[in-house]
Structures are given as structure tokens and as C-alpha cells.
Amino acid sequence: MSVALAWLVVVLHLVFALAESVGWSQMARRFGYSREATEHTRSLALNQGAYNAGIAVLLGWALATGRTDAAIALLAFIVAMGVVGGLSVRWTIPVVQSVPALGAIALLVAWG
């Protein structure tokens, strides 16, 4: 169960990566960005998507190789970045990003 929630975090971050890199126009429109703002922020979103893909791959590696210590460290990073996103971009980011990661940390610590 603890590993399953952590794998869900991997999947979420792969979805975030795709949305920010490939699907930026649709995502930006959902956030209410103008066409000009969408184009202006496209490279930033692509970079953000690359970070999300990277964290998903690293977390997947940690889980697949049984590196619980590394998984917990990566999940803690995800929690922290969710809080930053909530404070700087949108209040829903910690709900979607930090809460699942925090739950996975709690389960990994409790049941490893």
C-alpha cells in the first residue's frame, strides 16, 4: 500500500510533465492565460515539465530498486515544491502535489 501511493505520485508527475510540455496551450487556457501570455511562458512550462519528468523518473527508480530513503527524500522535495507552487502560482497545487506525496511519506515511514 505504501509503495502504491508513491507510484501514484510518479504517475501524477508524468501527467504534470506532459501537461506542461506537450499540453501547455490547453493548460494555460484553463488557467485563464491570454494567447500572448501562453506563448511568452511556453519555454518556462517546458522547463517545468522537464523537472516533473525528472522527479518522476528518479522516484520511480528509487521505488523500483527498493531505495526507501531516496524515495522519502524525493517525496519530501515534492511536498516542498508543492508548497512553493501554492504560494507563488495557484492554491490548488499543494492539494494535488503535496498531499499525495505527504501521504506516501507517512506510509513509507510507517510500513516501509
N, C-alpha and C positions, 0 to 999 in steps of 0.2 A: 504493500500500500504506500509506504513512504517513497519508494522509488517511482511508483506510478505517478504520483503528483509531481515529482521532479521532472519526469519525462513529459508531462503536460506543459510544464514551463518551457521545455525545449521546443515543443510544437508551437506554443504561443509565440516564442521569439522568432521562429522561422516564418510564421504568418506575419508578424510585425515587419520582418525584413522584406518580405515580398510586397507588402502594402506600401512600405516606404520607398522601395526602389522601383519596382515594376508598376505598382498601382498608385503612384503619388498623385496623379491628376485627380483620380476619383476620391482619394483620401482627403486631399486638400479642399476639394469642393465640399465634402462632408463637414469639414471644419470651417467652411464659410470663406475661404481664401478667394480673392479675385484671380482672374486668369493671369494677370501680371505678377501677383504675389506667388502664385503657384510656380510660374516659370523661374522667378527670382530665387525661390527656395529649393528648386529641384536638386541641385548639387548637394545641398545640406541634407536633404532627405535621403539621397543615395548614400551618403556617408553614414548617416544614422542607420540605414538598412544594413550596411556592411557590418557595423558594430553589432547589431542584433543577430545577424547570421553568425558572426564570430563567437559571440557568447553562447549561442545555441549549440554550435559545433563543440566548443570546449566543455560545456556542461554535459552534452551527450557523451563525449569521450570519458569524462570523469565518472559518469554513471555506468558506462559500458565496461570500464576497467576496474570498477569497484573502489574508486578513489573518493570515498565519502568525504574526506577532509577537503579535497579540492572542490567537490560538488557544493559543500556548505559554503566555502569561500566565494564561489561564483554566484550562488544564490543570494548571499549577503550583498554582493555587489549589485545584483539585480534589484534587490529591495532598495538600496540606497539610490540607485539611478531612477527608480520609480518615484521616490520622494522628490528628487530634484525635478523630474518631469512634472510632477503635480504642482510644485511651487512655481515653476517657470513657464509651463505651457498650458496644461489642462488638468483640472482636478480629478478627472477620471483615470489618469494614468496610474496612480498608485493602486487604485482598486483593481485594475486589470493586470498590472505588472507586479506590484509589490505583495499584494495579498496572497496570490498563489505561491510565490517564492518563499514568503514567510511561513506559510503552511507546510511547504516541502521541507524547510529547515527544521521546523518543530518535529515533524515526523521522522526525519533522518536522525536527529539528535536522540529522540525517544526510542526509536526502533532500529536505527542504523541500517 
